[in-house]
Amino acid sequence: MALILKAIGGIAALILLVITLLGSIITLGGFLLVAIKFLIVVIFLAVVTMIAFSILRDRSRKRREVDDL
């Protein structure tokens, strides 16, 4: 009888351990998805800023060329 209870207890412990590990993996996956989304937004903002900076620099350069003539 004690052997059966130990076996059931061991199986239950393994099942609970697997459930806990799966929960941790899901949490880690969620964190990684949020980090990737944040990185995408930061890269997008950097690209938009570089484009705006490039446009303003080009306008400034054209104004100098017109003033030099």
mmCIF file of the N, C-alpha and C atoms, coordinates in Angstrom:
data_MODEL
# 
_entry.id   MODEL 
# 
loop_
_atom_site.group_PDB 
_atom_site.id 
_atom_site.type_symbol 
_atom_site.label_atom_id 
_atom_site.label_alt_id 
_atom_site.label_comp_id 
_atom_site.label_asym_id 
_atom_site.label_entity_id 
_atom_site.label_seq_id 
_atom_site.pdbx_PDB_ins_code 
_atom_site.Cartn_x 
_atom_site.Cartn_y 
_atom_site.Cartn_z 
_atom_site.occupancy 
_atom_site.B_iso_or_equiv 
_atom_site.pdbx_formal_charge 
_atom_site.auth_seq_id 
_atom_site.auth_comp_id 
_atom_site.auth_asym_id 
_atom_site.auth_atom_id 
_atom_site.pdbx_PDB_model_num 
ATOM 1   N N  . MET A 1 1  ? 0.829  -1.195 0.000   1.00 0.00 ? 1  MET A N  1 
ATOM 2   C CA . MET A 1 1  ? 0.000  0.000  0.000   1.00 0.00 ? 1  MET A CA 1 
ATOM 3   C C  . MET A 1 1  ? 0.874  1.259  0.000   1.00 0.00 ? 1  MET A C  1 
ATOM 4   N N  . ALA A 1 2  ? 1.939  1.233  0.808   1.00 0.00 ? 2  ALA A N  1 
ATOM 5   C CA . ALA A 1 2  ? 2.814  2.390  0.889   1.00 0.00 ? 2  ALA A CA 1 
ATOM 6   C C  . ALA A 1 2  ? 3.543  2.593  -0.433  1.00 0.00 ? 2  ALA A C  1 
ATOM 7   N N  . LEU A 1 3  ? 3.873  1.496  -1.108  1.00 0.00 ? 3  LEU A N  1 
ATOM 8   C CA . LEU A 1 3  ? 4.555  1.606  -2.399  1.00 0.00 ? 3  LEU A CA 1 
ATOM 9   C C  . LEU A 1 3  ? 3.661  2.263  -3.441  1.00 0.00 ? 3  LEU A C  1 
ATOM 10  N N  . ILE A 1 4  ? 2.380  1.941  -3.431  1.00 0.00 ? 4  ILE A N  1 
ATOM 11  C CA . ILE A 1 4  ? 1.420  2.541  -4.376  1.00 0.00 ? 4  ILE A CA 1 
ATOM 12  C C  . ILE A 1 4  ? 1.281  4.033  -4.094  1.00 0.00 ? 4  ILE A C  1 
ATOM 13  N N  . LEU A 1 5  ? 1.208  4.408  -2.815  1.00 0.00 ? 5  LEU A N  1 
ATOM 14  C CA . LEU A 1 5  ? 1.095  5.820  -2.468  1.00 0.00 ? 5  LEU A CA 1 
ATOM 15  C C  . LEU A 1 5  ? 2.346  6.591  -2.880  1.00 0.00 ? 5  LEU A C  1 
ATOM 16  N N  . LYS A 1 6  ? 3.530  5.975  -2.722  1.00 0.00 ? 6  LYS A N  1 
ATOM 17  C CA . LYS A 1 6  ? 4.766  6.633  -3.144  1.00 0.00 ? 6  LYS A CA 1 
ATOM 18  C C  . LYS A 1 6  ? 4.791  6.816  -4.655  1.00 0.00 ? 6  LYS A C  1 
ATOM 19  N N  . ALA A 1 7  ? 4.335  5.817  -5.396  1.00 0.00 ? 7  ALA A N  1 
ATOM 20  C CA . ALA A 1 7  ? 4.314  5.902  -6.854  1.00 0.00 ? 7  ALA A CA 1 
ATOM 21  C C  . ALA A 1 7  ? 3.348  6.993  -7.304  1.00 0.00 ? 7  ALA A C  1 
ATOM 22  N N  . ILE A 1 8  ? 2.176  7.032  -6.705  1.00 0.00 ? 8  ILE A N  1 
ATOM 23  C CA . ILE A 1 8  ? 1.186  8.065  -7.047  1.00 0.00 ? 8  ILE A CA 1 
ATOM 24  C C  . ILE A 1 8  ? 1.723  9.442  -6.676  1.00 0.00 ? 8  ILE A C  1 
ATOM 25  N N  . GLY A 1 9  ? 2.364  9.542  -5.533  1.00 0.00 ? 9  GLY A N  1 
ATOM 26  C CA . GLY A 1 9  ? 2.952  10.813 -5.112  1.00 0.00 ? 9  GLY A CA 1 
ATOM 27  C C  . GLY A 1 9  ? 4.057  11.267 -6.062  1.00 0.00 ? 9  GLY A C  1 
ATOM 28  N N  . GLY A 1 10 ? 4.878  10.322 -6.498  1.00 0.00 ? 10 GLY A N  1 
ATOM 29  C CA . GLY A 1 10 ? 5.946  10.650 -7.447  1.00 0.00 ? 10 GLY A CA 1 
ATOM 30  C C  . GLY A 1 10 ? 5.401  11.115 -8.779  1.00 0.00 ? 10 GLY A C  1 
ATOM 31  N N  . ILE A 1 11 ? 4.379  10.425 -9.273  1.00 0.00 ? 11 ILE A N  1 
ATOM 32  C CA . ILE A 1 11 ? 3.763  10.812 -10.545 1.00 0.00 ? 11 ILE A CA 1 
ATOM 33  C C  . ILE A 1 11 ? 3.105  12.187 -10.414 1.00 0.00 ? 11 ILE A C  1 
ATOM 34  N N  . ALA A 1 12 ? 2.424  12.415 -9.313  1.00 0.00 ? 12 ALA A N  1 
ATOM 35  C CA . ALA A 1 12 ? 1.783  13.712 -9.099  1.00 0.00 ? 12 ALA A CA 1 
ATOM 36  C C  . ALA A 1 12 ? 2.823  14.819 -9.022  1.00 0.00 ? 12 ALA A C  1 
ATOM 37  N N  . ALA A 1 13 ? 3.943  14.543 -8.364  1.00 0.00 ? 13 ALA A N  1 
ATOM 38  C CA . ALA A 1 13 ? 5.015  15.543 -8.272  1.00 0.00 ? 13 ALA A CA 1 
ATOM 39  C C  . ALA A 1 13 ? 5.590  15.839 -9.651  1.00 0.00 ? 13 ALA A C  1 
ATOM 40  N N  . LEU A 1 14 ? 5.783  14.827 -10.463 1.00 0.00 ? 14 LEU A N  1 
ATOM 41  C CA . LEU A 1 14 ? 6.290  15.044 -11.823 1.00 0.00 ? 14 LEU A CA 1 
ATOM 42  C C  . LEU A 1 14 ? 5.309  15.852 -12.666 1.00 0.00 ? 14 LEU A C  1 
ATOM 43  N N  . ILE A 1 15 ? 4.027  15.554 -12.546 1.00 0.00 ? 15 ILE A N  1 
ATOM 44  C CA . ILE A 1 15 ? 3.012  16.300 -13.299 1.00 0.00 ? 15 ILE A CA 1 
ATOM 45  C C  . ILE A 1 15 ? 3.006  17.757 -12.876 1.00 0.00 ? 15 ILE A C  1 
ATOM 46  N N  . LEU A 1 16 ? 3.055  18.008 -11.570 1.00 0.00 ? 16 LEU A N  1 
ATOM 47  C CA . LEU A 1 16 ? 3.062  19.393 -11.086 1.00 0.00 ? 16 LEU A CA 1 
ATOM 48  C C  . LEU A 1 16 ? 4.343  20.120 -11.508 1.00 0.00 ? 16 LEU A C  1 
ATOM 49  N N  . LEU A 1 17 ? 5.462  19.407 -11.531 1.00 0.00 ? 17 LEU A N  1 
ATOM 50  C CA . LEU A 1 17 ? 6.716  20.009 -11.978 1.00 0.00 ? 17 LEU A CA 1 
ATOM 51  C C  . LEU A 1 17 ? 6.647  20.396 -13.453 1.00 0.00 ? 17 LEU A C  1 
ATOM 52  N N  . VAL A 1 18 ? 6.085  19.525 -14.270 1.00 0.00 ? 18 VAL A N  1 
ATOM 53  C CA . VAL A 1 18 ? 5.931  19.822 -15.701 1.00 0.00 ? 18 VAL A CA 1 
ATOM 54  C C  . VAL A 1 18 ? 5.004  21.019 -15.895 1.00 0.00 ? 18 VAL A C  1 
ATOM 55  N N  . ILE A 1 19 ? 3.916  21.080 -15.158 1.00 0.00 ? 19 ILE A N  1 
ATOM 56  C CA . ILE A 1 19 ? 2.983  22.208 -15.262 1.00 0.00 ? 19 ILE A CA 1 
ATOM 57  C C  . ILE A 1 19 ? 3.677  23.501 -14.866 1.00 0.00 ? 19 ILE A C  1 
ATOM 58  N N  . THR A 1 20 ? 4.458  23.471 -13.811 1.00 0.00 ? 20 THR A N  1 
ATOM 59  C CA . THR A 1 20 ? 5.180  24.669 -13.365 1.00 0.00 ? 20 THR A CA 1 
ATOM 60  C C  . THR A 1 20 ? 6.205  25.106 -14.406 1.00 0.00 ? 20 THR A C  1 
ATOM 61  N N  . LEU A 1 21 ? 6.934  24.161 -14.958 1.00 0.00 ? 21 LEU A N  1 
ATOM 62  C CA . LEU A 1 21 ? 7.928  24.495 -15.983 1.00 0.00 ? 21 LEU A CA 1 
ATOM 63  C C  . LEU A 1 21 ? 7.273  25.058 -17.239 1.00 0.00 ? 21 LEU A C  1 
ATOM 64  N N  . LEU A 1 22 ? 6.140  24.488 -17.640 1.00 0.00 ? 22 LEU A N  1 
ATOM 65  C CA . LEU A 1 22 ? 5.429  25.007 -18.808 1.00 0.00 ? 22 LEU A CA 1 
ATOM 66  C C  . LEU A 1 22 ? 4.934  26.430 -18.552 1.00 0.00 ? 22 LEU A C  1 
ATOM 67  N N  . GLY A 1 23 ? 4.463  26.683 -17.341 1.00 0.00 ? 23 GLY A N  1 
ATOM 68  C CA . GLY A 1 23 ? 4.043  28.041 -16.993 1.00 0.00 ? 23 GLY A CA 1 
ATOM 69  C C  . GLY A 1 23 ? 5.197  29.020 -17.072 1.00 0.00 ? 23 GLY A C  1 
ATOM 70  N N  . SER A 1 24 ? 6.362  28.597 -16.609 1.00 0.00 ? 24 SER A N  1 
ATOM 71  C CA . SER A 1 24 ? 7.545  29.458 -16.680 1.00 0.00 ? 24 SER A CA 1 
ATOM 72  C C  . SER A 1 24 ? 7.957  29.709 -18.126 1.00 0.00 ? 24 SER A C  1 
ATOM 73  N N  . ILE A 1 25 ? 7.886  28.694 -18.953 1.00 0.00 ? 25 ILE A N  1 
ATOM 74  C CA . ILE A 1 25 ? 8.240  28.854 -20.368 1.00 0.00 ? 25 ILE A CA 1 
ATOM 75  C C  . ILE A 1 25 ? 7.264  29.801 -21.051 1.00 0.00 ? 25 ILE A C  1 
ATOM 76  N N  . ILE A 1 26 ? 5.988  29.691 -20.741 1.00 0.00 ? 26 ILE A N  1 
ATOM 77  C CA . ILE A 1 26 ? 4.986  30.589 -21.326 1.00 0.00 ? 26 ILE A CA 1 
ATOM 78  C C  . ILE A 1 26 ? 5.241  32.023 -20.873 1.00 0.00 ? 26 ILE A C  1 
ATOM 79  N N  . THR A 1 27 ? 5.580  32.196 -19.610 1.00 0.00 ? 27 THR A N  1 
ATOM 80  C CA . THR A 1 27 ? 5.890  33.537 -19.103 1.00 0.00 ? 27 THR A CA 1 
ATOM 81  C C  . THR A 1 27 ? 7.118  34.111 -19.797 1.00 0.00 ? 27 THR A C  1 
ATOM 82  N N  . LEU A 1 28 ? 8.149  33.296 -19.960 1.00 0.00 ? 28 LEU A N  1 
ATOM 83  C CA . LEU A 1 28 ? 9.361  33.735 -20.657 1.00 0.00 ? 28 LEU A CA 1 
ATOM 84  C C  . LEU A 1 28 ? 9.051  34.090 -22.104 1.00 0.00 ? 28 LEU A C  1 
ATOM 85  N N  . GLY A 1 29 ? 8.236  33.279 -22.753 1.00 0.00 ? 29 GLY A N  1 
ATOM 86  C CA . GLY A 1 29 ? 7.840  33.561 -24.132 1.00 0.00 ? 29 GLY A CA 1 
ATOM 87  C C  . GLY A 1 29 ? 7.087  34.874 -24.242 1.00 0.00 ? 29 GLY A C  1 
ATOM 88  N N  . GLY A 1 30 ? 6.200  35.131 -23.290 1.00 0.00 ? 30 GLY A N  1 
ATOM 89  C CA . GLY A 1 30 ? 5.476  36.404 -23.291 1.00 0.00 ? 30 GLY A CA 1 
ATOM 90  C C  . GLY A 1 30 ? 6.417  37.578 -23.105 1.00 0.00 ? 30 GLY A C  1 
ATOM 91  N N  . PHE A 1 31 ? 7.372  37.430 -22.213 1.00 0.00 ? 31 PHE A N  1 
ATOM 92  C CA . PHE A 1 31 ? 8.352  38.506 -21.992 1.00 0.00 ? 31 PHE A CA 1 
ATOM 93  C C  . PHE A 1 31 ? 9.170  38.753 -23.249 1.00 0.00 ? 31 PHE A C  1 
ATOM 94  N N  . LEU A 1 32 ? 9.596  37.675 -23.908 1.00 0.00 ? 32 LEU A N  1 
ATOM 95  C CA . LEU A 1 32 ? 10.387 37.829 -25.130 1.00 0.00 ? 32 LEU A CA 1 
ATOM 96  C C  . LEU A 1 32 ? 9.574  38.493 -26.239 1.00 0.00 ? 32 LEU A C  1 
ATOM 97  N N  . LEU A 1 33 ? 8.294  38.150 -26.342 1.00 0.00 ? 33 LEU A N  1 
ATOM 98  C CA . LEU A 1 33 ? 7.448  38.795 -27.350 1.00 0.00 ? 33 LEU A CA 1 
ATOM 99  C C  . LEU A 1 33 ? 7.320  40.283 -27.081 1.00 0.00 ? 33 LEU A C  1 
ATOM 100 N N  . VAL A 1 34 ? 7.144  40.665 -25.825 1.00 0.00 ? 34 VAL A N  1 
ATOM 101 C CA . VAL A 1 34 ? 7.060  42.088 -25.483 1.00 0.00 ? 34 VAL A CA 1 
ATOM 102 C C  . VAL A 1 34 ? 8.378  42.784 -25.793 1.00 0.00 ? 34 VAL A C  1 
ATOM 103 N N  . ALA A 1 35 ? 9.488  42.140 -25.481 1.00 0.00 ? 35 ALA A N  1 
ATOM 104 C CA . ALA A 1 35 ? 10.797 42.734 -25.761 1.00 0.00 ? 35 ALA A CA 1 
ATOM 105 C C  . ALA A 1 35 ? 11.004 42.914 -27.261 1.00 0.00 ? 35 ALA A C  1 
ATOM 106 N N  . ILE A 1 36 ? 10.596 41.943 -28.054 1.00 0.00 ? 36 ILE A N  1 
ATOM 107 C CA . ILE A 1 36 ? 10.738 42.050 -29.510 1.00 0.00 ? 36 ILE A CA 1 
ATOM 108 C C  . ILE A 1 36 ? 9.856  43.164 -30.051 1.00 0.00 ? 36 ILE A C  1 
ATOM 109 N N  . LYS A 1 37 ? 8.628  43.278 -29.556 1.00 0.00 ? 37 LYS A N  1 
ATOM 110 C CA . LYS A 1 37 ? 7.732  44.357 -30.005 1.00 0.00 ? 37 LYS A CA 1 
ATOM 111 C C  . LYS A 1 37 ? 8.322  45.716 -29.645 1.00 0.00 ? 37 LYS A C  1 
ATOM 112 N N  . PHE A 1 38 ? 8.856  45.836 -28.451 1.00 0.00 ? 38 PHE A N  1 
ATOM 113 C CA . PHE A 1 38 ? 9.477  47.100 -28.031 1.00 0.00 ? 38 PHE A CA 1 
ATOM 114 C C  . PHE A 1 38 ? 10.665 47.429 -28.924 1.00 0.00 ? 38 PHE A C  1 
ATOM 115 N N  . LEU A 1 39 ? 11.476 46.430 -29.249 1.00 0.00 ? 39 LEU A N  1 
ATOM 116 C CA . LEU A 1 39 ? 12.625 46.640 -30.124 1.00 0.00 ? 39 LEU A CA 1 
ATOM 117 C C  . LEU A 1 39 ? 12.186 47.075 -31.518 1.00 0.00 ? 39 LEU A C  1 
ATOM 118 N N  . ILE A 1 40 ? 11.110 46.499 -32.030 1.00 0.00 ? 40 ILE A N  1 
ATOM 119 C CA . ILE A 1 40 ? 10.593 46.889 -33.340 1.00 0.00 ? 40 ILE A CA 1 
ATOM 120 C C  . ILE A 1 40 ? 10.148 48.347 -33.322 1.00 0.00 ? 40 ILE A C  1 
ATOM 121 N N  . VAL A 1 41 ? 9.466  48.764 -32.269 1.00 0.00 ? 41 VAL A N  1 
ATOM 122 C CA . VAL A 1 41 ? 9.014  50.154 -32.168 1.00 0.00 ? 41 VAL A CA 1 
ATOM 123 C C  . VAL A 1 41 ? 10.217 51.095 -32.096 1.00 0.00 ? 41 VAL A C  1 
ATOM 124 N N  . VAL A 1 42 ? 11.229 50.750 -31.316 1.00 0.00 ? 42 VAL A N  1 
ATOM 125 C CA . VAL A 1 42 ? 12.415 51.602 -31.196 1.00 0.00 ? 42 VAL A CA 1 
ATOM 126 C C  . VAL A 1 42 ? 13.128 51.718 -32.541 1.00 0.00 ? 42 VAL A C  1 
ATOM 127 N N  . ILE A 1 43 ? 13.265 50.618 -33.254 1.00 0.00 ? 43 ILE A N  1 
ATOM 128 C CA . ILE A 1 43 ? 13.914 50.653 -34.568 1.00 0.00 ? 43 ILE A CA 1 
ATOM 129 C C  . ILE A 1 43 ? 13.096 51.494 -35.543 1.00 0.00 ? 43 ILE A C  1 
ATOM 130 N N  . PHE A 1 44 ? 11.775 51.355 -35.509 1.00 0.00 ? 44 PHE A N  1 
ATOM 131 C CA . PHE A 1 44 ? 10.912 52.155 -36.383 1.00 0.00 ? 44 PHE A CA 1 
ATOM 132 C C  . PHE A 1 44 ? 11.084 53.640 -36.097 1.00 0.00 ? 44 PHE A C  1 
ATOM 133 N N  . LEU A 1 45 ? 11.083 54.015 -34.824 1.00 0.00 ? 45 LEU A N  1 
ATOM 134 C CA . LEU A 1 45 ? 11.260 55.423 -34.478 1.00 0.00 ? 45 LEU A CA 1 
ATOM 135 C C  . LEU A 1 45 ? 12.631 55.932 -34.909 1.00 0.00 ? 45 LEU A C  1 
ATOM 136 N N  . ALA A 1 46 ? 13.647 55.115 -34.787 1.00 0.00 ? 46 ALA A N  1 
ATOM 137 C CA . ALA A 1 46 ? 14.990 55.522 -35.215 1.00 0.00 ? 46 ALA A CA 1 
ATOM 138 C C  . ALA A 1 46 ? 15.022 55.752 -36.721 1.00 0.00 ? 46 ALA A C  1 
ATOM 139 N N  . VAL A 1 47 ? 14.379 54.874 -37.486 1.00 0.00 ? 47 VAL A N  1 
ATOM 140 C CA . VAL A 1 47 ? 14.360 55.026 -38.941 1.00 0.00 ? 47 VAL A CA 1 
ATOM 141 C C  . VAL A 1 47 ? 13.592 56.282 -39.336 1.00 0.00 ? 47 VAL A C  1 
ATOM 142 N N  . VAL A 1 48 ? 12.449 56.528 -38.720 1.00 0.00 ? 48 VAL A N  1 
ATOM 143 C CA . VAL A 1 48 ? 11.670 57.733 -39.027 1.00 0.00 ? 48 VAL A CA 1 
ATOM 144 C C  . VAL A 1 48 ? 12.467 58.978 -38.671 1.00 0.00 ? 48 VAL A C  1 
ATOM 145 N N  . THR A 1 49 ? 13.165 58.969 -37.547 1.00 0.00 ? 49 THR A N  1 
ATOM 146 C CA . THR A 1 49 ? 13.987 60.110 -37.148 1.00 0.00 ? 49 THR A CA 1 
ATOM 147 C C  . THR A 1 49 ? 15.114 60.340 -38.146 1.00 0.00 ? 49 THR A C  1 
ATOM 148 N N  . MET A 1 50 ? 15.763 59.267 -38.596 1.00 0.00 ? 50 MET A N  1 
ATOM 149 C CA . MET A 1 50 ? 16.843 59.411 -39.582 1.00 0.00 ? 50 MET A CA 1 
ATOM 150 C C  . MET A 1 50 ? 16.311 59.971 -40.894 1.00 0.00 ? 50 MET A C  1 
ATOM 151 N N  . ILE A 1 51 ? 15.129 59.541 -41.314 1.00 0.00 ? 51 ILE A N  1 
ATOM 152 C CA . ILE A 1 51 ? 14.544 60.060 -42.551 1.00 0.00 ? 51 ILE A CA 1 
ATOM 153 C C  . ILE A 1 51 ? 14.243 61.543 -42.408 1.00 0.00 ? 51 ILE A C  1 
ATOM 154 N N  . ALA A 1 52 ? 13.636 61.928 -41.285 1.00 0.00 ? 52 ALA A N  1 
ATOM 155 C CA . ALA A 1 52 ? 13.326 63.343 -41.062 1.00 0.00 ? 52 ALA A CA 1 
ATOM 156 C C  . ALA A 1 52 ? 14.608 64.167 -41.021 1.00 0.00 ? 52 ALA A C  1 
ATOM 157 N N  . PHE A 1 53 ? 15.625 63.675 -40.356 1.00 0.00 ? 53 PHE A N  1 
ATOM 158 C CA . PHE A 1 53 ? 16.902 64.385 -40.294 1.00 0.00 ? 53 PHE A CA 1 
ATOM 159 C C  . PHE A 1 53 ? 17.514 64.540 -41.685 1.00 0.00 ? 53 PHE A C  1 
ATOM 160 N N  . SER A 1 54 ? 17.419 63.483 -42.482 1.00 0.00 ? 54 SER A N  1 
ATOM 161 C CA . SER A 1 54 ? 17.948 63.527 -43.839 1.00 0.00 ? 54 SER A CA 1 
ATOM 162 C C  . SER A 1 54 ? 17.202 64.544 -44.695 1.00 0.00 ? 54 SER A C  1 
ATOM 163 N N  . ILE A 1 55 ? 15.889 64.603 -44.574 1.00 0.00 ? 55 ILE A N  1 
ATOM 164 C CA . ILE A 1 55 ? 15.087 65.567 -45.334 1.00 0.00 ? 55 ILE A CA 1 
ATOM 165 C C  . ILE A 1 55 ? 15.463 66.986 -44.932 1.00 0.00 ? 55 ILE A C  1 
ATOM 166 N N  . LEU A 1 56 ? 15.572 67.250 -43.636 1.00 0.00 ? 56 LEU A N  1 
ATOM 167 C CA . LEU A 1 56 ? 15.923 68.596 -43.179 1.00 0.00 ? 56 LEU A CA 1 
ATOM 168 C C  . LEU A 1 56 ? 17.330 68.985 -43.623 1.00 0.00 ? 56 LEU A C  1 
ATOM 169 N N  . ARG A 1 57 ? 18.260 68.054 -43.595 1.00 0.00 ? 57 ARG A N  1 
ATOM 170 C CA . ARG A 1 57 ? 19.623 68.344 -44.025 1.00 0.00 ? 57 ARG A CA 1 
ATOM 171 C C  . ARG A 1 57 ? 19.666 68.640 -45.521 1.00 0.00 ? 57 ARG A C  1 
ATOM 172 N N  . ASP A 1 58 ? 18.871 67.907 -46.308 1.00 0.00 ? 58 ASP A N  1 
ATOM 173 C CA . ASP A 1 58 ? 18.828 68.136 -47.744 1.00 0.00 ? 58 ASP A CA 1 
ATOM 174 C C  . ASP A 1 58 ? 18.238 69.512 -48.053 1.00 0.00 ? 58 ASP A C  1 
ATOM 175 N N  . ARG A 1 59 ? 17.192 69.886 -47.342 1.00 0.00 ? 59 ARG A N  1 
ATOM 176 C CA . ARG A 1 59 ? 16.604 71.224 -47.535 1.00 0.00 ? 59 ARG A CA 1 
ATOM 177 C C  . ARG A 1 59 ? 17.610 72.314 -47.191 1.00 0.00 ? 59 ARG A C  1 
ATOM 178 N N  . SER A 1 60 ? 18.331 72.117 -46.105 1.00 0.00 ? 60 SER A N  1 
ATOM 179 C CA . SER A 1 60 ? 19.336 73.104 -45.699 1.00 0.00 ? 60 SER A CA 1 
ATOM 180 C C  . SER A 1 60 ? 20.435 73.211 -46.757 1.00 0.00 ? 60 SER A C  1 
ATOM 181 N N  . ARG A 1 61 ? 20.848 72.095 -47.294 1.00 0.00 ? 61 ARG A N  1 
ATOM 182 C CA . ARG A 1 61 ? 21.893 72.091 -48.323 1.00 0.00 ? 61 ARG A CA 1 
ATOM 183 C C  . ARG A 1 61 ? 21.401 72.804 -49.586 1.00 0.00 ? 61 ARG A C  1 
ATOM 184 N N  . LYS A 1 62 ? 20.144 72.586 -49.965 1.00 0.00 ? 62 LYS A N  1 
ATOM 185 C CA . LYS A 1 62 ? 19.598 73.259 -51.153 1.00 0.00 ? 62 LYS A CA 1 
ATOM 186 C C  . LYS A 1 62 ? 19.499 74.756 -50.939 1.00 0.00 ? 62 LYS A C  1 
ATOM 187 N N  . ARG A 1 63 ? 19.147 75.172 -49.727 1.00 0.00 ? 63 ARG A N  1 
ATOM 188 C CA . ARG A 1 63 ? 19.082 76.611 -49.429 1.00 0.00 ? 63 ARG A CA 1 
ATOM 189 C C  . ARG A 1 63 ? 20.463 77.240 -49.555 1.00 0.00 ? 63 ARG A C  1 
ATOM 190 N N  . ARG A 1 64 ? 21.486 76.570 -49.079 1.00 0.00 ? 64 ARG A N  1 
ATOM 191 C CA . ARG A 1 64 ? 22.853 77.100 -49.190 1.00 0.00 ? 64 ARG A CA 1 
ATOM 192 C C  . ARG A 1 64 ? 23.282 77.201 -50.640 1.00 0.00 ? 64 ARG A C  1 
ATOM 193 N N  . GLU A 1 65 ? 22.914 76.215 -51.455 1.00 0.00 ? 65 GLU A N  1 
ATOM 194 C CA . GLU A 1 65 ? 23.262 76.265 -52.875 1.00 0.00 ? 65 GLU A CA 1 
ATOM 195 C C  . GLU A 1 65 ? 22.561 77.443 -53.562 1.00 0.00 ? 65 GLU A C  1 
ATOM 196 N N  . VAL A 1 66 ? 21.304 77.701 -53.215 1.00 0.00 ? 66 VAL A N  1 
ATOM 197 C CA . VAL A 1 66 ? 20.566 78.819 -53.801 1.00 0.00 ? 66 VAL A CA 1 
ATOM 198 C C  . VAL A 1 66 ? 21.188 80.132 -53.331 1.00 0.00 ? 66 VAL A C  1 
ATOM 199 N N  . ASP A 1 67 ? 21.571 80.213 -52.060 1.00 0.00 ? 67 ASP A N  1 
ATOM 200 C CA . ASP A 1 67 ? 22.175 81.448 -51.547 1.00 0.00 ? 67 ASP A CA 1 
ATOM 201 C C  . ASP A 1 67 ? 23.544 81.698 -52.164 1.00 0.00 ? 67 ASP A C  1 
ATOM 202 N N  . ASP A 1 68 ? 24.288 80.645 -52.471 1.00 0.00 ? 68 ASP A N  1 
ATOM 203 C CA . ASP A 1 68 ? 25.620 80.790 -53.049 1.00 0.00 ? 68 ASP A CA 1 
ATOM 204 C C  . ASP A 1 68 ? 25.562 81.287 -54.492 1.00 0.00 ? 68 ASP A C  1 
ATOM 205 N N  . LEU A 1 69 ? 24.483 80.953 -55.159 1.00 0.00 ? 69 LEU A N  1 
ATOM 206 C CA . LEU A 1 69 ? 24.371 81.393 -56.563 1.00 0.00 ? 69 LEU A CA 1 
ATOM 207 C C  . LEU A 1 69 ? 24.032 82.838 -56.561 1.00 0.00 ? 69 LEU A C  1 
# 
